[in-house]
Amino acid sequence: LNRPRPGHADLAGLMKYGVSDFRDILERASARETAARVAIGAVCKALLKEFGINIYSYVESIGKISAKLSGIDKSKIQHLAEMSFVRCPDKIASKKMIQVIRQANSKGDTLGGKFKVVAENIPIGLGSHTQWDLKLDGRLAQSLMSIQAIKAVEVGLGTKFASTLGSASHDEIFYSNKKGFYRTTNRAGGTEGGMSNGENIEISCTMKPIPSLSKPLKSVNIDSKKVEKAEAVRSDVCAVPAAGVVGEAAVAFELARAMIEKFGGDCLEDMKNNYKNYISRIQII
C-alpha cells in the first residue's frame, strides 16, 4: 500500500519507521487493538462491581443528530442505550442516527459523533491533587484520548465551562445526617482537584469520522510522488457506538488501578476491609 489515507497513521508511521509499505502501520494502528482493552476492561469491571461501582456508556450524537435526554429517567438510560442499535437512549434520535449512517454509506462517506461514559458509586478520594500524574481526571482523559479517532475528552460540563459564569459552573455542597456531604448538581463530572468527589464520573468523548473512505480523498503516491486517490480500505461507516464500549473499558481500567492504589491488599478480602475502614472514617467527618 503506497497511497496514505488523510487522517490515519499511514504517512507519519511510514516515515517514522522507514518502511516502504504502510500495511504494518495500518494494522497496528487499527482499532482492532481495542478488543484486548475491552477484555481487560471486563475484568476491571468485575473488580469494581465488588465495591458497587457500575460503568456504562451511551451515544450522545452521531453526525448532526443529537439525543434529547431531558425527559428520560436517568435510571433507565443504561437499559435504553443497550436496547438501541446505535446505543442511544433516545428512541427518536436512534432512528435518525441510523438514517444518516445509511446516507453517509450511500455516498461513500463516514460519520463521527460523541459518546458519554458514566461511572456510578465512586468513593470520594480516588486520585490525588499532590502530583500532576496522579490526578484522576488527567489519567482518565489520557486513557480515553488513546482510543483510536478520539479527538476531544470533556469532564462534566467540559467546553461549556468557557461560556458559563462561576456561579453556574460549580456544584454547591450540602450536608444531611443521612447522606453526609452531597451535591444537587454534577457540573464537575465527579472530579475536583484531580480527585473523585463522590458524585458520578461523567466524561464525554468526541470521535472524528473514520478516515477510511470508500470514495477516498486526495493523497500522494509515496513512490511516484504524484497526486492520487488514497487507498480504499475496508471500514465501518460509523464506529461511535462501538467506541463507547471501548470507553467503558478505558475508564474501568483507570478506576480499578486507582482503587488498588488506594485500598491495596494482597487479596480481595484485604482490599474490601481497607475500603470499609476508609468509608467508615470519612462518614464521621
C-alpha positions as CSV (number, residue, x, y, z in Angstrom):
1,L,0.0,0.0,0.0
2,N,1.6,3.3,-1.1
3,R,-1.2,5.9,-1.1
4,P,-1.6,7.0,2.6
5,R,-5.1,8.0,3.9
6,P,-5.6,11.5,5.2
7,G,-6.5,11.3,8.9
8,H,-4.8,8.0,9.5
9,A,-1.5,6.9,10.9
10,D,-0.3,5.8,7.4
11,L,2.1,8.5,6.4
12,A,3.5,9.5,9.7
13,G,4.1,5.9,10.7
14,L,5.7,5.1,7.3
15,M,8.1,8.0,7.6
16,K,8.9,7.3,11.3
17,Y,9.7,3.6,10.9
18,G,11.3,3.7,7.5
19,V,9.0,1.2,5.8
20,S,8.0,1.3,2.1
21,D,4.5,-0.1,2.5
22,F,2.3,1.2,5.3
23,R,0.4,-2.1,5.7
24,D,2.2,-2.8,9.0
25,I,1.3,0.7,10.2
26,L,-2.3,0.3,9.2
27,E,-2.7,-3.0,11.0
28,R,-1.1,-1.9,14.3
29,A,-2.9,1.4,14.4
30,S,-6.2,-0.2,13.7
31,A,-9.0,-0.2,16.3
32,R,-8.8,-4.0,16.3
33,E,-6.3,-3.4,19.1
34,T,-9.2,-2.3,21.3
35,A,-10.5,-5.9,21.5
36,A,-7.8,-6.6,24.1
37,R,-8.7,-3.4,26.0
38,V,-12.4,-4.4,26.2
39,A,-11.4,-7.9,27.5
40,I,-9.2,-6.4,30.2
41,G,-11.9,-3.8,30.9
42,A,-14.3,-6.7,31.7
43,V,-12.0,-8.0,34.4
44,C,-11.7,-4.5,35.8
45,K,-15.4,-4.1,35.8
46,A,-15.7,-7.4,37.8
47,L,-13.4,-6.0,40.4
48,L,-15.2,-2.7,40.6
49,K,-18.5,-4.4,40.9
50,E,-17.3,-5.9,44.2
51,F,-17.4,-2.3,45.5
52,G,-20.8,-1.4,44.0
53,I,-19.3,0.6,41.1
54,N,-21.2,0.4,37.8
55,I,-19.9,1.7,34.5
56,Y,-21.9,2.3,31.3
57,S,-21.9,4.4,28.2
58,Y,-24.3,5.8,25.6
59,V,-24.2,7.7,22.4
60,E,-25.0,11.4,22.6
61,S,-24.7,12.3,18.9
62,I,-23.9,11.0,15.5
63,G,-23.2,13.5,12.8
64,K,-25.7,16.4,13.3
65,I,-28.2,14.2,15.2
66,S,-28.2,14.7,19.0
67,A,-30.1,12.8,21.6
68,K,-32.6,14.6,23.8
69,L,-32.3,13.1,27.3
70,S,-34.0,15.8,29.4
71,G,-37.3,13.8,29.6
72,I,-35.7,10.4,30.2
73,D,-35.3,8.9,33.7
74,K,-31.6,8.7,34.4
75,S,-32.0,5.2,36.0
76,K,-33.3,3.9,32.6
77,I,-30.6,5.4,30.3
78,Q,-28.3,2.4,30.6
79,H,-31.0,-0.1,29.6
80,L,-32.4,2.1,26.8
81,A,-28.9,2.5,25.4
82,E,-28.3,-1.2,25.3
83,M,-31.7,-1.7,23.5
84,S,-30.7,0.6,20.7
85,F,-28.8,-0.5,17.6
86,V,-26.7,2.7,17.9
87,R,-26.6,2.6,21.7
88,C,-28.6,5.9,22.1
89,P,-31.3,6.0,24.8
90,D,-33.4,8.5,22.8
91,K,-35.5,6.3,20.5
92,I,-36.4,9.1,18.1
93,A,-32.8,10.2,17.8
94,S,-31.7,6.5,17.3
95,K,-33.9,6.2,14.2
96,K,-32.5,9.4,12.8
97,M,-28.9,8.3,13.5
98,I,-29.5,5.0,11.6
99,Q,-30.8,7.1,8.7
100,V,-27.8,9.4,8.5
101,I,-25.4,6.5,8.7
102,R,-27.1,4.8,5.8
103,Q,-27.0,8.1,3.9
104,A,-23.3,8.5,4.5
105,N,-22.7,4.9,3.4
106,S,-24.5,5.5,0.1
107,K,-22.2,8.4,-0.5
108,G,-19.0,6.5,0.3
109,D,-18.5,8.7,3.4
110,T,-18.2,8.3,7.2
111,L,-19.6,9.8,10.3
112,G,-18.3,10.7,13.8
113,G,-20.1,11.7,17.0
114,K,-20.0,11.8,20.7
115,F,-20.5,9.3,23.5
116,K,-20.6,9.6,27.3
117,V,-19.2,7.2,29.9
118,V,-20.7,7.2,33.3
119,A,-19.3,5.6,36.4
120,E,-21.6,5.3,39.4
121,N,-21.0,4.9,43.2
122,I,-17.4,6.2,43.1
123,P,-15.9,6.8,46.6
124,I,-14.5,10.2,47.4
125,G,-10.8,10.5,47.2
126,L,-9.6,8.4,44.2
127,G,-6.6,10.1,42.6
128,S,-4.6,13.0,44.2
129,H,-4.1,16.7,43.9
130,T,-0.5,16.4,45.1
131,Q,1.2,15.4,41.8
132,W,0.3,16.0,38.1
133,D,0.4,12.4,37.1
134,L,-1.8,11.2,40.0
135,K,-4.8,13.4,39.1
136,L,-7.7,11.1,38.3
137,D,-9.3,13.2,35.6
138,G,-5.9,13.5,33.9
139,R,-5.4,9.8,33.9
140,L,-9.0,9.1,32.6
141,A,-8.6,11.7,29.9
142,Q,-5.3,10.2,28.7
143,S,-6.8,6.7,28.6
144,L,-9.8,7.8,26.6
145,M,-7.8,10.0,24.3
146,S,-5.7,7.0,23.4
147,I,-8.7,5.3,21.8
148,Q,-8.4,5.5,18.0
149,A,-10.1,8.5,16.4
150,I,-11.0,10.2,19.8
151,K,-10.1,13.9,19.4
152,A,-11.7,15.5,22.5
153,V,-12.5,14.5,26.1
154,E,-14.8,16.6,28.3
155,V,-15.3,16.0,32.0
156,G,-18.6,17.3,33.3
157,L,-19.7,20.5,31.5
158,G,-16.4,20.3,29.6
159,T,-16.2,23.1,26.9
160,K,-19.5,24.6,28.3
161,F,-17.5,25.9,31.2
162,A,-15.9,28.5,28.9
163,S,-19.3,30.3,28.4
164,T,-20.7,29.8,31.9
165,L,-20.4,32.1,34.9
166,G,-18.7,30.8,38.0
167,S,-21.9,30.9,40.0
168,A,-23.5,28.5,37.5
169,S,-20.3,26.4,37.0
170,H,-19.7,24.8,40.4
171,D,-21.7,22.3,42.5
172,E,-22.9,23.6,45.8
173,I,-22.2,21.5,48.8
174,F,-24.9,20.3,51.3
175,Y,-25.0,18.1,54.3
176,S,-27.5,15.8,55.9
177,N,-27.2,13.2,58.6
178,K,-28.5,10.5,56.2
179,K,-26.4,11.4,53.1
180,G,-23.4,13.2,54.7
181,F,-21.9,15.7,52.2
182,Y,-23.6,15.8,48.8
183,R,-24.4,17.9,45.8
184,T,-27.6,18.5,43.9
185,T,-25.7,19.1,40.6
186,N,-22.8,17.4,38.9
187,R,-21.3,20.0,36.6
188,A,-17.8,19.0,37.7
189,G,-18.4,15.5,36.3
190,G,-17.4,13.7,39.5
191,T,-13.8,15.1,40.0
192,E,-12.4,18.2,41.7
193,G,-8.7,18.9,42.1
194,G,-7.7,15.7,40.4
195,M,-9.8,13.6,42.9
196,S,-13.1,11.9,42.8
197,N,-15.7,13.9,44.8
198,G,-18.3,11.2,45.4
199,E,-20.6,12.1,42.5
200,N,-20.8,10.1,39.3
201,I,-17.9,10.4,37.0
202,E,-19.3,11.6,33.7
203,I,-17.0,12.0,30.6
204,S,-18.0,12.8,27.0
205,C,-15.7,11.9,24.1
206,T,-15.7,13.2,20.6
207,M,-14.9,10.8,17.8
208,K,-13.9,12.0,14.4
209,P,-15.2,10.3,11.2
210,I,-13.3,7.2,10.3
211,P,-10.6,8.2,7.7
212,S,-11.0,5.1,5.6
213,L,-13.5,6.3,2.9
214,S,-14.9,4.1,0.1
215,K,-14.7,7.3,-2.0
216,P,-11.2,8.3,-0.9
217,L,-9.7,11.8,-0.6
218,K,-6.7,13.0,-2.5
219,S,-3.3,11.8,-1.4
220,V,0.2,11.4,-2.8
221,N,1.7,8.1,-4.1
222,I,4.8,7.7,-1.9
223,D,6.7,6.1,-4.9
224,S,5.8,8.4,-7.8
225,K,5.1,11.5,-5.6
226,K,2.1,12.1,-7.9
227,V,-1.4,13.1,-6.6
228,E,-3.7,10.1,-6.5
229,K,-6.7,8.9,-4.5
230,A,-5.9,7.4,-1.1
231,E,-6.1,3.7,-0.6
232,A,-9.7,2.4,-0.3
233,V,-9.5,0.1,2.8
234,R,-12.4,-1.9,4.2
235,S,-14.0,0.0,7.0
236,D,-17.1,0.8,9.0
237,V,-19.2,3.9,8.2
238,C,-19.6,4.9,11.9
239,A,-17.9,3.4,14.9
240,V,-19.2,5.7,17.6
241,P,-21.5,3.1,19.3
242,A,-18.6,0.6,19.5
243,A,-16.2,3.3,20.7
244,G,-18.5,3.9,23.7
245,V,-17.9,0.3,24.8
246,V,-14.1,0.8,24.4
247,G,-14.5,4.0,26.5
248,E,-16.1,2.0,29.3
249,A,-13.1,-0.3,29.3
250,A,-10.7,2.6,29.4
251,V,-12.5,4.1,32.4
252,A,-12.8,0.8,34.1
253,F,-9.1,0.2,33.8
254,E,-8.1,3.5,35.4
255,L,-10.7,3.3,38.1
256,A,-9.6,-0.2,39.0
257,R,-6.0,1.0,39.1
258,A,-6.9,3.9,41.4
259,M,-8.9,1.6,43.7
260,I,-6.0,-0.8,44.0
261,E,-3.6,2.0,44.7
262,K,-5.8,3.5,47.4
263,F,-7.1,0.3,49.1
264,G,-4.3,-2.2,48.2
265,G,-4.1,-5.5,50.0
266,D,-2.8,-8.9,48.9
267,C,-6.3,-10.3,48.3
268,L,-9.8,-9.1,47.6
269,E,-10.8,-9.6,51.3
270,D,-8.0,-7.3,52.4
271,M,-8.9,-4.7,49.8
272,K,-12.6,-4.8,50.9
273,N,-11.6,-4.4,54.6
274,N,-9.4,-1.4,53.7
275,Y,-12.3,0.1,51.7
276,K,-14.8,-0.4,54.6
277,N,-12.4,1.2,57.1
278,Y,-11.9,4.2,54.8
279,I,-15.7,4.7,54.2
280,S,-16.3,4.5,57.9
281,R,-13.7,7.1,58.6
282,I,-14.9,9.7,56.1
283,Q,-18.6,9.2,57.2
284,I,-17.8,10.6,60.6
285,I,-16.1,13.8,59.4
